[in-house]
Amino acid sequence: MPHVNPEGEQEQYVEKQIEEAREGEYPNHKDLSIAQNGSMVNDMEDLKQLGEDMDEMHTNSEDKKQGLISDPEQ
C-alpha cells in the first residue's frame, strides 16, 4: 500500500465519512427538543457511533510517528 501523507489521509477519512453518510451508515440527527445539549451522547445509539469514531482515530504517538504534533500542543 502506498504511503499517504497526513493531509491525504485526512482527506480519505473525510471522504469515507461522507460516503458512509450518503449510504445511510450514520443515524439521522435527533430533534433539538430531544437532544441533550452539553452531552457527548444522548443514548446507546450515539454511544456506539462515538465508539466507532474513536476507534478510527490515531493516538498522539501514532501522529508523532507521522510527523504531526497536537494542536494545541499540550
N, CA, C, O and CB atoms as a CASP TS submission, in Angstrom:
PFRMAT TS
TARGET T0000
AUTHOR 0000-0000-0000
METHOD Language model
MODEL 1
PARENT N/A
ATOM      1  N   MET     1       0.846  -1.179   0.000  1.00  0.00           N
ATOM      2  CA  MET     1       0.000   0.000   0.000  1.00  0.00           C
ATOM      3  C   MET     1       0.888   1.237   0.000  1.00  0.00           C
ATOM      4  O   MET     1       1.812   1.327   0.809  1.00  0.00           O
ATOM      5  CB  MET     1      -0.961   0.001   1.220  1.00  0.00           C
ATOM      6  N   PRO     2       0.634   2.179  -0.875  1.00  0.00           N
ATOM      7  CA  PRO     2       1.489   3.364  -0.956  1.00  0.00           C
ATOM      8  C   PRO     2       1.338   4.239   0.282  1.00  0.00           C
ATOM      9  O   PRO     2       0.276   4.279   0.903  1.00  0.00           O
ATOM     10  CB  PRO     2       1.161   4.174  -2.211  1.00  0.00           C
ATOM     11  N   HIS     3       2.423   4.945   0.633  1.00  0.00           N
ATOM     12  CA  HIS     3       2.408   5.845   1.781  1.00  0.00           C
ATOM     13  C   HIS     3       1.598   7.089   1.434  1.00  0.00           C
ATOM     14  O   HIS     3       1.782   7.684   0.373  1.00  0.00           O
ATOM     15  CB  HIS     3       3.850   6.229   2.207  1.00  0.00           C
ATOM     16  N   VAL     4       0.710   7.471   2.330  1.00  0.00           N
ATOM     17  CA  VAL     4      -0.129   8.647   2.122  1.00  0.00           C
ATOM     18  C   VAL     4       0.287   9.692   3.139  1.00  0.00           C
ATOM     19  O   VAL     4       0.455   9.383   4.318  1.00  0.00           O
ATOM     20  CB  VAL     4      -1.654   8.302   2.252  1.00  0.00           C
ATOM     21  N   ASN     5       0.455  10.927   2.691  1.00  0.00           N
ATOM     22  CA  ASN     5       0.823  11.991   3.619  1.00  0.00           C
ATOM     23  C   ASN     5      -0.358  12.285   4.549  1.00  0.00           C
ATOM     24  O   ASN     5      -1.485  11.909   4.227  1.00  0.00           O
ATOM     25  CB  ASN     5       1.252  13.274   2.850  1.00  0.00           C
ATOM     26  N   PRO     6      -0.135  12.944   5.691  1.00  0.00           N
ATOM     27  CA  PRO     6      -1.213  13.188   6.651  1.00  0.00           C
ATOM     28  C   PRO     6      -2.413  13.923   6.056  1.00  0.00           C
ATOM     29  O   PRO     6      -3.556  13.605   6.384  1.00  0.00           O
ATOM     30  CB  PRO     6      -0.680  13.974   7.809  1.00  0.00           C
ATOM     31  N   GLU     7      -2.168  14.891   5.195  1.00  0.00           N
ATOM     32  CA  GLU     7      -3.276  15.618   4.582  1.00  0.00           C
ATOM     33  C   GLU     7      -4.104  14.691   3.696  1.00  0.00           C
ATOM     34  O   GLU     7      -5.333  14.760   3.688  1.00  0.00           O
ATOM     35  CB  GLU     7      -2.750  16.808   3.763  1.00  0.00           C
ATOM     36  N   GLY     8      -3.422  13.826   2.953  1.00  0.00           N
ATOM     37  CA  GLY     8      -4.124  12.867   2.103  1.00  0.00           C
ATOM     38  C   GLY     8      -4.910  11.858   2.922  1.00  0.00           C
ATOM     39  O   GLY     8      -6.012  11.457   2.546  1.00  0.00           O
ATOM     40  N   GLU     9      -4.332  11.453   4.047  1.00  0.00           N
ATOM     41  CA  GLU     9      -5.025  10.509   4.920  1.00  0.00           C
ATOM     42  C   GLU     9      -6.278  11.151   5.511  1.00  0.00           C
ATOM     43  O   GLU     9      -7.325  10.508   5.600  1.00  0.00           O
ATOM     44  CB  GLU     9      -4.089  10.026   6.045  1.00  0.00           C
ATOM     45  N   GLN    10      -6.173  12.410   5.913  1.00  0.00           N
ATOM     46  CA  GLN    10      -7.333  13.109   6.453  1.00  0.00           C
ATOM     47  C   GLN    10      -8.409  13.248   5.380  1.00  0.00           C
ATOM     48  O   GLN    10      -9.594  13.053   5.653  1.00  0.00           O
ATOM     49  CB  GLN    10      -6.928  14.496   6.996  1.00  0.00           C
ATOM     50  N   GLU    11      -8.000  13.579   4.176  1.00  0.00           N
ATOM     51  CA  GLU    11      -8.958  13.718   3.078  1.00  0.00           C
ATOM     52  C   GLU    11      -9.683  12.395   2.821  1.00  0.00           C
ATOM     53  O   GLU    11     -10.897  12.378   2.617  1.00  0.00           O
ATOM     54  CB  GLU    11      -8.243  14.192   1.795  1.00  0.00           C
ATOM     55  N   GLN    12      -8.934  11.285   2.831  1.00  0.00           N
ATOM     56  CA  GLN    12      -9.548   9.976   2.633  1.00  0.00           C
ATOM     57  C   GLN    12     -10.547   9.660   3.746  1.00  0.00           C
ATOM     58  O   GLN    12     -11.621   9.116   3.487  1.00  0.00           O
ATOM     59  CB  GLN    12      -8.470   8.889   2.568  1.00  0.00           C
ATOM     60  N   TYR    13     -10.187  10.006   4.990  1.00  0.00           N
ATOM     61  CA  TYR    13     -11.067   9.761   6.132  1.00  0.00           C
ATOM     62  C   TYR    13     -12.373  10.542   5.981  1.00  0.00           C
ATOM     63  O   TYR    13     -13.454   9.997   6.207  1.00  0.00           O
ATOM     64  CB  TYR    13     -10.362  10.147   7.448  1.00  0.00           C
ATOM     65  N   VAL    14     -12.273  11.811   5.602  1.00  0.00           N
ATOM     66  CA  VAL    14     -13.463  12.647   5.442  1.00  0.00           C
ATOM     67  C   VAL    14     -14.316  12.127   4.288  1.00  0.00           C
ATOM     68  O   VAL    14     -15.539  12.061   4.405  1.00  0.00           O
ATOM     69  CB  VAL    14     -13.067  14.125   5.197  1.00  0.00           C
ATOM     70  N   GLU    15     -13.685  11.758   3.183  1.00  0.00           N
ATOM     71  CA  GLU    15     -14.425  11.225   2.041  1.00  0.00           C
ATOM     72  C   GLU    15     -15.167   9.945   2.418  1.00  0.00           C
ATOM     73  O   GLU    15     -16.300   9.722   1.993  1.00  0.00           O
ATOM     74  CB  GLU    15     -13.475  10.958   0.867  1.00  0.00           C
ATOM     75  N   LYS    16     -14.507   9.102   3.228  1.00  0.00           N
ATOM     76  CA  LYS    16     -15.134   7.855   3.682  1.00  0.00           C
ATOM     77  C   LYS    16     -16.355   8.171   4.537  1.00  0.00           C
ATOM     78  O   LYS    16     -17.394   7.530   4.379  1.00  0.00           O
ATOM     79  CB  LYS    16     -14.125   6.988   4.480  1.00  0.00           C
ATOM     80  N   GLN    17     -16.253   9.148   5.443  1.00  0.00           N
ATOM     81  CA  GLN    17     -17.390   9.517   6.281  1.00  0.00           C
ATOM     82  C   GLN    17     -18.540  10.064   5.439  1.00  0.00           C
ATOM     83  O   GLN    17     -19.703   9.746   5.690  1.00  0.00           O
ATOM     84  CB  GLN    17     -16.965  10.550   7.328  1.00  0.00           C
ATOM     85  N   ILE    18     -18.218  10.882   4.447  1.00  0.00           N
ATOM     86  CA  ILE    18     -19.260  11.442   3.580  1.00  0.00           C
ATOM     87  C   ILE    18     -19.968  10.323   2.824  1.00  0.00           C
ATOM     88  O   ILE    18     -21.195  10.317   2.721  1.00  0.00           O
ATOM     89  CB  ILE    18     -18.657  12.468   2.586  1.00  0.00           C
ATOM     90  N   GLU    19     -19.204   9.389   2.302  1.00  0.00           N
ATOM     91  CA  GLU    19     -19.797   8.272   1.552  1.00  0.00           C
ATOM     92  C   GLU    19     -20.665   7.403   2.463  1.00  0.00           C
ATOM     93  O   GLU    19     -21.751   6.982   2.067  1.00  0.00           O
ATOM     94  CB  GLU    19     -18.692   7.412   0.897  1.00  0.00           C
ATOM     95  N   GLU    20     -20.190   7.134   3.682  1.00  0.00           N
ATOM     96  CA  GLU    20     -20.977   6.328   4.621  1.00  0.00           C
ATOM     97  C   GLU    20     -22.265   7.052   5.003  1.00  0.00           C
ATOM     98  O   GLU    20     -23.306   6.417   5.173  1.00  0.00           O
ATOM     99  CB  GLU    20     -20.152   6.010   5.885  1.00  0.00           C
ATOM    100  N   ALA    21     -22.201   8.370   5.137  1.00  0.00           N
ATOM    101  CA  ALA    21     -23.410   9.142   5.449  1.00  0.00           C
ATOM    102  C   ALA    21     -24.406   9.053   4.298  1.00  0.00           C
ATOM    103  O   ALA    21     -25.610   8.924   4.520  1.00  0.00           O
ATOM    104  CB  ALA    21     -23.058  10.620   5.738  1.00  0.00           C
ATOM    105  N   ARG    22     -23.901   9.123   3.065  1.00  0.00           N
ATOM    106  CA  ARG    22     -24.789   9.012   1.890  1.00  0.00           C
ATOM    107  C   ARG    22     -25.472   7.650   1.846  1.00  0.00           C
ATOM    108  O   ARG    22     -26.626   7.532   1.434  1.00  0.00           O
ATOM    109  CB  ARG    22     -23.993   9.241   0.585  1.00  0.00           C
ATOM    110  N   GLU    23     -24.737   6.619   2.281  1.00  0.00           N
ATOM    111  CA  GLU    23     -25.266   5.255   2.244  1.00  0.00           C
ATOM    112  C   GLU    23     -26.166   4.950   3.441  1.00  0.00           C
ATOM    113  O   GLU    23     -26.703   3.847   3.547  1.00  0.00           O
ATOM    114  CB  GLU    23     -24.122   4.256   2.198  1.00  0.00           C
ATOM    115  N   GLY    24     -26.335   5.920   4.341  1.00  0.00           N
ATOM    116  CA  GLY    24     -27.199   5.707   5.497  1.00  0.00           C
ATOM    117  C   GLY    24     -26.506   5.041   6.670  1.00  0.00           C
ATOM    118  O   GLY    24     -27.175   4.532   7.569  1.00  0.00           O
ATOM    119  N   GLU    25     -25.181   5.032   6.681  1.00  0.00           N
ATOM    120  CA  GLU    25     -24.427   4.397   7.755  1.00  0.00           C
ATOM    121  C   GLU    25     -24.651   5.098   9.094  1.00  0.00           C
ATOM    122  O   GLU    25     -24.685   4.446  10.138  1.00  0.00           O
ATOM    123  CB  GLU    25     -22.944   4.386   7.416  1.00  0.00           C
ATOM    124  N   TYR    26     -24.802   6.412   9.068  1.00  0.00           N
ATOM    125  CA  TYR    26     -24.946   7.178  10.300  1.00  0.00           C
ATOM    126  C   TYR    26     -26.414   7.451  10.567  1.00  0.00           C
ATOM    127  O   TYR    26     -27.187   7.668   9.634  1.00  0.00           O
ATOM    128  CB  TYR    26     -24.157   8.497  10.223  1.00  0.00           C
ATOM    129  N   PRO    27     -26.805   7.442  11.832  1.00  0.00           N
ATOM    130  CA  PRO    27     -28.208   7.729  12.153  1.00  0.00           C
ATOM    131  C   PRO    27     -28.555   9.184  11.857  1.00  0.00           C
ATOM    132  O   PRO    27     -27.678  10.047  11.807  1.00  0.00           O
ATOM    133  CB  PRO    27     -28.497   7.412  13.627  1.00  0.00           C
ATOM    134  N   ASN    28     -29.846   9.441  11.663  1.00  0.00           N
ATOM    135  CA  ASN    28     -30.299  10.809  11.432  1.00  0.00           C
ATOM    136  C   ASN    28     -30.095  11.636  12.697  1.00  0.00           C
ATOM    137  O   ASN    28     -30.026  11.101  13.804  1.00  0.00           O
ATOM    138  CB  ASN    28     -31.786  10.833  10.997  1.00  0.00           C
ATOM    139  N   HIS    29     -30.001  12.952  12.510  1.00  0.00           N
ATOM    140  CA  HIS    29     -29.876  13.837  13.665  1.00  0.00           C
ATOM    141  C   HIS    29     -31.148  13.780  14.496  1.00  0.00           C
ATOM    142  O   HIS    29     -32.249  13.601  13.977  1.00  0.00           O
ATOM    143  CB  HIS    29     -29.584  15.286  13.220  1.00  0.00           C
ATOM    144  N   LYS    30     -30.965  13.936  15.790  1.00  0.00           N
ATOM    145  CA  LYS    30     -32.113  13.974  16.680  1.00  0.00           C
ATOM    146  C   LYS    30     -32.726  15.364  16.663  1.00  0.00           C
ATOM    147  O   LYS    30     -32.034  16.355  16.434  1.00  0.00           O
ATOM    148  CB  LYS    30     -31.714  13.572  18.110  1.00  0.00           C
ATOM    149  N   ASP    31     -34.022  15.428  16.907  1.00  0.00           N
ATOM    150  CA  ASP    31     -34.700  16.703  17.036  1.00  0.00           C
ATOM    151  C   ASP    31     -34.112  17.458  18.223  1.00  0.00           C
ATOM    152  O   ASP    31     -33.796  16.849  19.245  1.00  0.00           O
ATOM    153  CB  ASP    31     -36.229  16.506  17.202  1.00  0.00           C
ATOM    154  N   LEU    32     -33.964  18.754  18.105  1.00  0.00           N
ATOM    155  CA  LEU    32     -33.360  19.545  19.173  1.00  0.00           C
ATOM    156  C   LEU    32     -34.120  19.447  20.486  1.00  0.00           C
ATOM    157  O   LEU    32     -33.530  19.613  21.553  1.00  0.00           O
ATOM    158  CB  LEU    32     -33.273  20.983  18.754  1.00  0.00           C
ATOM    159  N   SER    33     -35.408  19.183  20.426  1.00  0.00           N
ATOM    160  CA  SER    33     -36.182  19.066  21.657  1.00  0.00           C
ATOM    161  C   SER    33     -35.854  17.777  22.411  1.00  0.00           C
ATOM    162  O   SER    33     -36.146  17.659  23.601  1.00  0.00           O
ATOM    163  CB  SER    33     -37.672  19.120  21.344  1.00  0.00           C
ATOM    164  N   ILE    34     -35.242  16.808  21.712  1.00  0.00           N
ATOM    165  CA  ILE    34     -34.889  15.518  22.329  1.00  0.00           C
ATOM    166  C   ILE    34     -33.419  15.485  22.733  1.00  0.00           C
ATOM    167  O   ILE    34     -33.070  14.923  23.771  1.00  0.00           O
ATOM    168  CB  ILE    34     -35.190  14.357  21.364  1.00  0.00           C
ATOM    169  N   ALA    35     -32.565  16.082  21.921  1.00  0.00           N
ATOM    170  CA  ALA    35     -31.125  16.035  22.169  1.00  0.00           C
ATOM    171  C   ALA    35     -30.784  16.729  23.481  1.00  0.00           C
ATOM    172  O   ALA    35     -31.390  17.737  23.842  1.00  0.00           O
ATOM    173  CB  ALA    35     -30.355  16.685  21.010  1.00  0.00           C
ATOM    174  N   GLN    36     -29.809  16.174  24.185  1.00  0.00           N
ATOM    175  CA  GLN    36     -29.373  16.753  25.456  1.00  0.00           C
ATOM    176  C   GLN    36     -28.147  17.618  25.196  1.00  0.00           C
ATOM    177  O   GLN    36     -27.057  17.104  24.946  1.00  0.00           O
ATOM    178  CB  GLN    36     -29.060  15.640  26.512  1.00  0.00           C
ATOM    179  N   ASN    37     -28.328  18.916  25.257  1.00  0.00           N
ATOM    180  CA  ASN    37     -27.242  19.844  24.996  1.00  0.00           C
ATOM    181  C   ASN    37     -26.153  19.693  26.055  1.00  0.00           C
ATOM    182  O   ASN    37     -26.454  19.558  27.241  1.00  0.00           O
ATOM    183  CB  ASN    37     -27.764  21.289  24.959  1.00  0.00           C
ATOM    184  N   GLY    38     -24.906  19.714  25.637  1.00  0.00           N
ATOM    185  CA  GLY    38     -23.788  19.614  26.561  1.00  0.00           C
ATOM    186  C   GLY    38     -23.371  18.190  26.867  1.00  0.00           C
ATOM    187  O   GLY    38     -22.472  17.977  27.681  1.00  0.00           O
ATOM    188  N   SER    39     -23.991  17.221  26.245  1.00  0.00           N
ATOM    189  CA  SER    39     -23.661  15.818  26.480  1.00  0.00           C
ATOM    190  C   SER    39     -23.039  15.235  25.216  1.00  0.00           C
ATOM    191  O   SER    39     -23.489  15.520  24.106  1.00  0.00           O
ATOM    192  CB  SER    39     -24.923  15.009  26.901  1.00  0.00           C
ATOM    193  N   MET    40     -21.996  14.413  25.390  1.00  0.00           N
ATOM    194  CA  MET    40     -21.366  13.811  24.209  1.00  0.00           C
ATOM    195  C   MET    40     -22.293  12.818  23.528  1.00  0.00           C
ATOM    196  O   MET    40     -22.281  12.687  22.304  1.00  0.00           O
ATOM    197  CB  MET    40     -20.062  13.117  24.596  1.00  0.00           C
ATOM    198  N   VAL    41     -23.101  12.116  24.326  1.00  0.00           N
ATOM    199  CA  VAL    41     -24.034  11.134  23.771  1.00  0.00           C
ATOM    200  C   VAL    41     -25.384  11.290  24.455  1.00  0.00           C
ATOM    201  O   VAL    41     -25.467  11.687  25.617  1.00  0.00           O
ATOM    202  CB  VAL    41     -23.494   9.684  23.944  1.00  0.00           C
ATOM    203  N   ASN    42     -26.437  10.970  23.713  1.00  0.00           N
ATOM    204  CA  ASN    42     -27.794  11.064  24.248  1.00  0.00           C
ATOM    205  C   ASN    42     -28.411   9.709  24.538  1.00  0.00           C
ATOM    206  O   ASN    42     -29.338   9.597  25.340  1.00  0.00           O
ATOM    207  CB  ASN    42     -28.670  11.814  23.289  1.00  0.00           C
ATOM    208  N   ASP    43     -27.890   8.671  23.878  1.00  0.00           N
ATOM    209  CA  ASP    43     -28.437   7.333  24.079  1.00  0.00           C
ATOM    210  C   ASP    43     -27.420   6.298  23.623  1.00  0.00           C
ATOM    211  O   ASP    43     -26.322   6.649  23.192  1.00  0.00           O
ATOM    212  CB  ASP    43     -29.774   7.160  23.317  1.00  0.00           C
ATOM    213  N   MET    44     -27.779   5.038  23.716  1.00  0.00           N
ATOM    214  CA  MET    44     -26.854   3.954  23.380  1.00  0.00           C
ATOM    215  C   MET    44     -26.439   4.003  21.915  1.00  0.00           C
ATOM    216  O   MET    44     -25.300   3.670  21.585  1.00  0.00           O
ATOM    217  CB  MET    44     -27.488   2.604  23.692  1.00  0.00           C
ATOM    218  N   GLU    45     -27.337   4.409  21.041  1.00  0.00           N
ATOM    219  CA  GLU    45     -27.011   4.519  19.614  1.00  0.00           C
ATOM    220  C   GLU    45     -25.881   5.533  19.403  1.00  0.00           C
ATOM    221  O   GLU    45     -24.936   5.277  18.656  1.00  0.00           O
ATOM    222  CB  GLU    45     -28.267   4.933  18.796  1.00  0.00           C
ATOM    223  N   ASP    46     -25.991   6.684  20.072  1.00  0.00           N
ATOM    224  CA  ASP    46     -24.931   7.695  19.991  1.00  0.00           C
ATOM    225  C   ASP    46     -23.623   7.164  20.555  1.00  0.00           C
ATOM    226  O   ASP    46     -22.555   7.425  20.002  1.00  0.00           O
ATOM    227  CB  ASP    46     -25.344   8.966  20.740  1.00  0.00           C
ATOM    228  N   LEU    47     -23.702   6.418  21.656  1.00  0.00           N
ATOM    229  CA  LEU    47     -22.504   5.875  22.297  1.00  0.00           C
ATOM    230  C   LEU    47     -21.784   4.901  21.373  1.00  0.00           C
ATOM    231  O   LEU    47     -20.557   4.929  21.273  1.00  0.00           O
ATOM    232  CB  LEU    47     -22.868   5.179  23.613  1.00  0.00           C
ATOM    233  N   LYS    48     -22.532   4.050  20.706  1.00  0.00           N
ATOM    234  CA  LYS    48     -21.923   3.098  19.765  1.00  0.00           C
ATOM    235  C   LYS    48     -21.239   3.839  18.611  1.00  0.00           C
ATOM    236  O   LYS    48     -20.131   3.487  18.208  1.00  0.00           O
ATOM    237  CB  LYS    48     -22.992   2.122  19.212  1.00  0.00           C
ATOM    238  N   GLN    49     -21.913   4.868  18.084  1.00  0.00           N
ATOM    239  CA  GLN    49     -21.324   5.635  16.983  1.00  0.00           C
ATOM    240  C   GLN    49     -20.060   6.350  17.431  1.00  0.00           C
ATOM    241  O   GLN    49     -19.070   6.379  16.700  1.00  0.00           O
ATOM    242  CB  GLN    49     -22.331   6.648  16.434  1.00  0.00           C
ATOM    243  N   LEU    50     -20.087   6.930  18.635  1.00  0.00           N
ATOM    244  CA  LEU    50     -18.907   7.600  19.164  1.00  0.00           C
ATOM    245  C   LEU    50     -17.754   6.615  19.312  1.00  0.00           C
ATOM    246  O   LEU    50     -16.612   6.949  18.997  1.00  0.00           O
ATOM    247  CB  LEU    50     -19.222   8.261  20.512  1.00  0.00           C
ATOM    248  N   GLY    51     -18.039   5.402  19.790  1.00  0.00           N
ATOM    249  CA  GLY    51     -17.011   4.373  19.928  1.00  0.00           C
ATOM    250  C   GLY    51     -16.392   4.017  18.586  1.00  0.00           C
ATOM    251  O   GLY    51     -15.175   3.865  18.485  1.00  0.00           O
ATOM    252  N   GLU    52     -17.220   3.884  17.553  1.00  0.00           N
ATOM    253  CA  GLU    52     -16.701   3.584  16.212  1.00  0.00           C
ATOM    254  C   GLU    52     -15.822   4.726  15.712  1.00  0.00           C
ATOM    255  O   GLU    52     -14.766   4.492  15.124  1.00  0.00           O
ATOM    256  CB  GLU    52     -17.862   3.333  15.221  1.00  0.00           C
ATOM    257  N   ASP    53     -16.259   5.959  15.948  1.00  0.00           N
ATOM    258  CA  ASP    53     -15.471   7.117  15.521  1.00  0.00           C
ATOM    259  C   ASP    53     -14.129   7.154  16.253  1.00  0.00           C
ATOM    260  O   ASP    53     -13.096   7.432  15.643  1.00  0.00           O
ATOM    261  CB  ASP    53     -16.253   8.426  15.772  1.00  0.00           C
ATOM    262  N   MET    54     -14.142   6.877  17.547  1.00  0.00           N
ATOM    263  CA  MET    54     -12.916   6.910  18.341  1.00  0.00           C
ATOM    264  C   MET    54     -11.954   5.795  17.916  1.00  0.00           C
ATOM    265  O   MET    54     -10.738   5.989  17.933  1.00  0.00           O
ATOM    266  CB  MET    54     -13.248   6.783  19.838  1.00  0.00           C
ATOM    267  N   ASP    55     -12.490   4.630  17.537  1.00  0.00           N
ATOM    268  CA  ASP    55     -11.643   3.523  17.081  1.00  0.00           C
ATOM    269  C   ASP    55     -10.839   3.902  15.845  1.00  0.00           C
ATOM    270  O   ASP    55      -9.727   3.410  15.652  1.00  0.00           O
ATOM    271  CB  ASP    55     -12.495   2.294  16.784  1.00  0.00           C
ATOM    272  N   GLU    56     -11.390   4.768  15.013  1.00  0.00           N
ATOM    273  CA  GLU    56     -10.714   5.155  13.774  1.00  0.00           C
ATOM    274  C   GLU    56      -9.687   6.269  13.967  1.00  0.00           C
ATOM    275  O   GLU    56      -8.914   6.567  13.057  1.00  0.00           O
ATOM    276  CB  GLU    56     -11.732   5.590  12.759  1.00  0.00           C
ATOM    277  N   MET    57      -9.679   6.882  15.148  1.00  0.00           N
ATOM    278  CA  MET    57      -8.746   7.981  15.401  1.00  0.00           C
ATOM    279  C   MET    57      -7.361   7.430  15.755  1.00  0.00           C
ATOM    280  O   MET    57      -7.239   6.336  16.305  1.00  0.00           O
ATOM    281  CB  MET    57      -9.272   8.892  16.540  1.00  0.00           C
ATOM    282  N   HIS    58      -6.335   8.196  15.433  1.00  0.00           N
ATOM    283  CA  HIS    58      -4.973   7.837  15.793  1.00  0.00           C
ATOM    284  C   HIS    58      -4.638   8.358  17.184  1.00  0.00           C
ATOM    285  O   HIS    58      -5.200   9.354  17.639  1.00  0.00           O
ATOM    286  CB  HIS    58      -3.980   8.386  14.762  1.00  0.00           C
ATOM    287  N   THR    59      -3.722   7.676  17.851  1.00  0.00           N
ATOM    288  CA  THR    59      -3.234   8.161  19.135  1.00  0.00           C
ATOM    289  C   THR    59      -2.185   9.240  18.884  1.00  0.00           C
ATOM    290  O   THR    59      -1.697   9.391  17.764  1.00  0.00           O
ATOM    291  CB  THR    59      -2.645   6.997  19.991  1.00  0.00           C
ATOM    292  N   ASN    60      -1.839   9.990  19.935  1.00  0.00           N
ATOM    293  CA  ASN    60      -0.807  11.023  19.792  1.00  0.00           C
ATOM    294  C   ASN    60       0.514  10.415  19.352  1.00  0.00           C
ATOM    295  O   ASN    60       1.218  10.999  18.528  1.00  0.00           O
ATOM    296  CB  ASN    60      -0.618  11.784  21.109  1.00  0.00           C
ATOM    297  N   SER    61       0.861   9.247  19.891  1.00  0.00           N
ATOM    298  CA  SER    61       2.140   8.633  19.499  1.00  0.00           C
ATOM    299  C   SER    61       2.121   8.202  18.038  1.00  0.00           C
ATOM    300  O   SER    61       3.147   8.283  17.362  1.00  0.00           O
ATOM    301  CB  SER    61       2.451   7.425  20.394  1.00  0.00           C
ATOM    302  N   GLU    62       0.975   7.746  17.539  1.00  0.00           N
ATOM    303  CA  GLU    62       0.873   7.398  16.113  1.00  0.00           C
ATOM    304  C   GLU    62       1.012   8.650  15.255  1.00  0.00           C
ATOM    305  O   GLU    62       1.657   8.624  14.207  1.00  0.00           O
ATOM    306  CB  GLU    62      -0.475   6.691  15.813  1.00  0.00           C
ATOM    307  N   ASP    63       0.402   9.747  15.706  1.00  0.00           N
ATOM    308  CA  ASP    63       0.525  11.003  14.968  1.00  0.00           C
ATOM    309  C   ASP    63       1.971  11.491  14.954  1.00  0.00           C
ATOM    310  O   ASP    63       2.453  11.958  13.922  1.00  0.00           O
ATOM    311  CB  ASP    63      -0.386  12.074  15.580  1.00  0.00           C
ATOM    312  N   LYS    64       2.669  11.388  16.089  1.00  0.00           N
ATOM    313  CA  LYS    64       4.065  11.837  16.166  1.00  0.00           C
ATOM    314  C   LYS    64       4.949  11.049  15.205  1.00  0.00           C
ATOM    315  O   LYS    64       5.868  11.610  14.608  1.00  0.00           O
ATOM    316  CB  LYS    64       4.595  11.698  17.601  1.00  0.00           C
ATOM    317  N   LYS    65       4.678   9.746  15.051  1.00  0.00           N
ATOM    318  CA  LYS    65       5.452   8.921  14.119  1.00  0.00           C
ATOM    319  C   LYS    65       5.295   9.418  12.680  1.00  0.00           C
ATOM    320  O   LYS    65       6.182   9.230  11.847  1.00  0.00           O
ATOM    321  CB  LYS    65       5.014   7.450  14.219  1.00  0.00           C
ATOM    322  N   GLN    66       4.155  10.053  12.401  1.00  0.00           N
ATOM    323  CA  GLN    66       3.903  10.587  11.061  1.00  0.00           C
ATOM    324  C   GLN    66       4.353  12.043  10.945  1.00  0.00           C
ATOM    325  O   GLN    66       4.148  12.684   9.914  1.00  0.00           O
ATOM    326  CB  GLN    66       2.416  10.471  10.716  1.00  0.00           C
ATOM    327  N   GLY    67       4.969  12.557  12.012  1.00  0.00           N
ATOM    328  CA  GLY    67       5.477  13.923  11.963  1.00  0.00           C
ATOM    329  C   GLY    67       4.450  14.982  12.321  1.00  0.00           C
ATOM    330  O   GLY    67       4.662  16.164  12.052  1.00  0.00           O
ATOM    331  N   LEU    68       3.338  14.574  12.925  1.00  0.00           N
ATOM    332  CA  LEU    68       2.300  15.527  13.312  1.00  0.00           C
ATOM    333  C   LEU    68       2.457  15.895  14.782  1.00  0.00           C
ATOM    334  O   LEU    68       2.983  15.112  15.572  1.00  0.00           O
ATOM    335  CB  LEU    68       0.893  14.945  13.047  1.00  0.00           C
ATOM    336  N   ILE    69       2.001  17.087  15.143  1.00  0.00           N
ATOM    337  CA  ILE    69       2.001  17.490  16.542  1.00  0.00           C
ATOM    338  C   ILE    69       0.580  17.887  16.934  1.00  0.00           C
ATOM    339  O   ILE    69      -0.231  18.273  16.092  1.00  0.00           O
ATOM    340  CB  ILE    69       3.001  18.664  16.790  1.00  0.00           C
ATOM    341  N   SER    70       0.299  17.781  18.230  1.00  0.00           N
ATOM    342  CA  SER    70      -1.028  18.125  18.724  1.00  0.00           C
ATOM    343  C   SER    70      -1.311  19.592  18.497  1.00  0.00           C
ATOM    344  O   SER    70      -0.396  20.415  18.522  1.00  0.00           O
ATOM    345  CB  SER    70      -1.160  17.784  20.205  1.00  0.00           C
ATOM    346  N   ASP    71      -2.559  19.924  18.278  1.00  0.00           N
ATOM    347  CA  ASP    71      -2.956  21.305  18.112  1.00  0.00           C
ATOM    348  C   ASP    71      -4.155  21.572  19.008  1.00  0.00           C
ATOM    349  O   ASP    71      -5.232  21.057  18.710  1.00  0.00           O
ATOM    350  CB  ASP    71      -3.282  21.622  16.629  1.00  0.00           C
ATOM    351  N   PRO    72      -4.047  22.312  20.047  1.00  0.00           N
ATOM    352  CA  PRO    72      -2.809  22.951  20.506  1.00  0.00           C
ATOM    353  C   PRO    72      -1.944  21.941  21.241  1.00  0.00           C
ATOM    354  O   PRO    72      -2.448  21.023  21.888  1.00  0.00           O
ATOM    355  CB  PRO    72      -3.116  24.159  21.419  1.00  0.00           C
ATOM    356  N   GLU    73      -0.650  22.124  21.131  1.00  0.00           N
ATOM    357  CA  GLU    73       0.263  21.217  21.812  1.00  0.00           C
ATOM    358  C   GLU    73       0.079  21.384  23.315  1.00  0.00           C
ATOM    359  O   GLU    73       0.124  22.500  23.833  1.00  0.00           O
ATOM    360  CB  GLU    73       1.743  21.483  21.394  1.00  0.00           C
ATOM    361  N   GLN    74      -0.129  20.277  24.006  1.00  0.00           N
ATOM    362  CA  GLN    74      -0.397  20.335  25.437  1.00  0.00           C
ATOM    363  C   GLN    74       0.678  19.612  26.220  1.00  0.00           C
ATOM    364  O   GLN    74       0.617  19.557  27.448  1.00  0.00           O
ATOM    365  CB  GLN    74      -1.762  19.740  25.751  1.00  0.00           C
TER
END
